[in-house]
Amino acid sequence: MKAKLLLSLLLSFPFCLLSSQVPRWQHINGPTDSSLVGALVVDPATKYIYAGTWEGVFRSADNGLTWDPKNNGLSHKGLRILSMAINGKDIWLGTYGGGIYLSSDNGENWIPVNNGLTEDALIVKSIAINDNDIYLGTYGGGVYFSSGNVKSWTAVNDGLSGDNLIVLSVAISKNRIFIGTMDGSVFSSAGNNSSWTRLLTAPEYLLYSPGSVNYVGVTNDNSLVAGSNSGAFLSTDNGNKWASINNGLRDSTVISMAFSGTTLLAGTHGGSIFISANNGKNWKEIGDGLSKASVISLSIGDNYYFAGTGGRGVWKLQR
């Protein structure tokens, strides 16, 4: 009897190991192993993945197995990518010093669209689009706006000054515009040239500039989420009240986020990625094997989570 029990335990041991294995992040071959990946987007129509790096734009049609450079029309400064956004057939590209670029042919060709941007607005950190309205968050020039057939940009900065003109993130919800700034604030505006109102000031975090709000986003249920150097925050009333949502978030320096339904991802300066299935009420670290380079960008595809890092390329994890 004891021999049969021992044999049963030995036979079941490998299956126990398999069932308890933690999913591992896969380091994708390319698009570049050492460059900063400032932006990652998945085109919902074509399923192409676009990676904006400091060596230009790369496109993958096979979930990151292979990548093709797509830099025709980009200037030298245009090769350093900080932000991307897709609106129908249009792909918008924000760069470090080269302003904003547009492609309407799946990234095959790019044209600069910088009329109206001042010299201090050529570092485009974030892009938000609602129908034909486009807002740019710039590093020092504040917020710029254009509508319809974009021919020029207009600064919309009433109520912003100093470090509030360093806009790290832009989001649109219910006909209001939200921005996260370097001084650790979230501001809101009714759009166009309406003035900005401060809604949130993140607690100071001494290792970095005071609590910088690195990400503002609108979830599928129209909640607002903010990622900062002092953790994550949630608002369910269009930004009037905010709650800290850091339970299980062991690294509070949240520098990137992504969402699908009620599932949120948070990427941190320390190189970890956390997941929440309930709009941030609880978090747990997801996957194993990820490089400890800062997680600069995140995107969610149909079958994979994708992460862009500061110097260690792109990683993916099966959903």
N, C-alpha and C positions, 0 to 999 in steps of 0.2 A: 504494500500500500504506500509506504513512504517513498519507494523507488518511483512509483507512478506519479506521485505528487511532485517529486523533484523534476521528473522528466517534463511534466506539464508546465512547471515554472520556467524551465530552461527554454522550452519551445515558445512560450509567450513573451520572453524577455526582449527579443528584437522588435516585436510589434509594439511593445510599450515604448521603446526608444523612438520608433518612427512616429507614433501618435503624439509624442511630447516635443518633437522637434520644433524649433522656432523658425518661422519663415525667414529667409535670408535675402537681403538686398543684393542684386546683381550689378556689378560694375559694367556698364555698357562699353563696348569697343567703339570709341569715338563718341561724339564728333571730335572731341579733343580731350586728352587725358589731364592736361595741366592748366587749362584756362578757366577763368571765372565764368560761370554760366548764370548770367543775370536774369534770363527769362526763359520759361518753358511754356508752350501752349500746344494744345491738341485741337486741331480743326474739327469741329463736330460734323462737318459735311464730308470732307475728304478723308478724315482720320489721319492725315499727315501730322507728324510731331515736328514742331519747330523749336530749335534750341538757339537762343541768342547768347553768344559768347563774346569774349574779348578778342576773338579771332574771326568774328563775323557770324553769319547766320548759316545754320545747317538744317537740313530737312530729312526726315526718315519716313518711309512708307511701310516699314515692317516692325513696328514697335521697338525701334532703336537698334536692331541688328546691324543695319548699315545706314550711313549718313552721306548726303551729298551737300557740298557747299553751295550756297545760293546768295552770292554777293555782287551780282552784276548791277552797277549803278551806285554802289556804296563808296563813299570817299574813305580816306584813311581813318578819319575820326569816326565815320559811320560804321566802322568795323567793331567798335566797342559797344555792345548792346546791354541796355539796362532794363528795357521793358518792351512788351509786345501785347497787341490786342487784335482780335479778329472780329470783323463785322461783315457778315455775308462773304462776298468774294474779296473784300479788302483786308489786307494785313497792315497794321500800323506798327512802326518800329521806333522806339525811343533810344537815343544813343548818348554816349558820354562825350559831349562837345560837338557832335555833328547834327544836333537837332532831331527832327522827326522825318521819317521816310515812309513811303506808301508803296505797296505792291498789290496789283489787282490780278496777277496771274500766277498764284501759288508760290510767290517768292522768286520767280524766274528773273524778274527785273524790278529795280527799286528806283523811285524818284524822290528827291528832297522836296519837302513841303514846309518851308521855313519862313515864308513871308509874314512879317509881323512879330516874329520872335526876336527879342533883344539878345545881346551877347550873353547876358547872365541867365538866359532861359534855354540855352542850347544843350544843357544836361537834362534830359527828359527821363525822370525817374519812374513815372507812372502814367498810365493812359486809361481813361474810362469812357465808354461809349453807350449812348442811349438813343436808339434809332439813328438820326442824323446828327445828334449833338455829340461833340467830342471835347473832352477836357484833358488837359495835360498838367501833370504835377512836375514842376521843375526844381532843380537844386539851386535855389537862390533867386529865381525870377518869379516865384509864386505859381499861380494858376493861370493857364491860358485856355481860351474857348474858341471853337469854331462850329458852324452849323451848315448843313446842306452840302453843296458842292464846295469843298474846302479850297479857298483861295488865299485866305490870310487868317492870322490868329490875333485875338484881342486879350490883353491882360485883364483879369477880373480879380483884383486884390484888395478891394475896399474892406478894411478891418484887419488886414494882415500886415505885419512888419517884423523886422529882425529875423530871428530863426524860424518864425512862422512862414517866411517866404521860401524856406527849404521844405518843399512838399514831397514827402516820401511815398504817399499813396493817395489815390483818388477812387471814389466809388459813387454810384448813383442809385438812389432808392426813392420811390414814390415822388418823383419830380423834385427831389432835393439832392444836393451834391454834398458829399462828405470828404474831408481830407484829413490825413494824419501828417503831423509836422515834426520837425527836428526837436522842437522844444518840449515834446511830449504831450501835444494837445490834439484833440479831434475838433474840427470846426465844421459848421454846416452853413449852406447857402441855398436860397431858392433858385439859384441858377442865373445865367446871363451875367448881368453886372450887379446883382444884389450883394449886399454886404455879408460878411462872414461873422458867425456867432460861435464862440467857444462853448463846446458841450462837455468836454472831458479833459482833465489834466492827469496824466499818468504819474504815479509816485516816482520820485527821483531814484535813480539807480546809479550808484557812485562810480562804477567801473566804466560807464559810458556817458554820453551826453544825456541830460536829465530825462530818462524814461522815453526816449524817442518813440513815436508811434510809427512803426515800420510798415504796418499793413492795416488797411481798412477794407472790409468787404461786406457784401450783402448776400445773405444765404437765401436758399430757395423759399423759405417761409418769411422772407423780408426782415429777418433779424439782422442786426449789425454786429459784426465782430471786429475787434481791433487787436492786433498783436504789437507788443511794445517791449522795450528793454526791461520792463518790470512786470511782464506777464501778459495774459490775455483778458479781454473784457467783452461783455455781451450786452446789447441793448435790444429790447423787444418793443420799444415804443418810439422808434424813429430817432433815437439818440438822446431823448430827454433824460432817461435814467440809465445808468450803467452798473453792471455787477462784475466783480472779479471772478474769473472762471479758471482757477489754477489748481484744482484738486487733481493730483497725480502728475502735474506738469513740473517735473523735477528740474528742468532748465528753464528759467523764466525769461531768458533773452530771446523772445519770439521775433524772428526777422522775416518769416514767410509763412503764408497760409494758403490753403485751398479747401474747397468744399464741394460736396455732391449730396443732395438731399440733406439729411440731418447729420451726415458724416463730415467732420472737420479734420483737417491735417494741420499740424503746426511744426514748422522747421525752426531750429534754434541755432544760435551762434556757436554753441558747443558741439554741433554736429549730430544732434539727435532729431528724430521725427516722432511726434506723438499723434495719436488718433483718438477722436471722441465720436461715439455713435449717438450722442444725445445733446448736440448743440453746445458742447463744452462743459457740461456739468461734471463729467469725469473724463480723465485722460489716461492713456497708457502708452508706453513706448512701443513702437511697431517695428517688427523685423529685427534682424541681427546682421552683423557684418558690414554695416555702413561705415564709410570713412568718417573720421571725426572732423573733417573740414566743415565749415559753416554751411548750412543749408540755405542758399540764397533764393532758390525758386522751387516751386512745387506745381504739379499739374496732375489731374486725375483723368485717365483714359477709360475706355470701356472695360479693359482687362487688367490694367496695371496702374500703380502709382509711380510717378516719375519725380525725381529729385535732382536739381542742379546745384552744384556745390562751388565753393570758393577755392578752386585750384585742383579739384579731384574729379572733374568731369560730371557725367550724368549717370544716375543709378535708377534701377526700377525694381518694383516688388509686385508680385502677382496679387490681385485683389481677392 
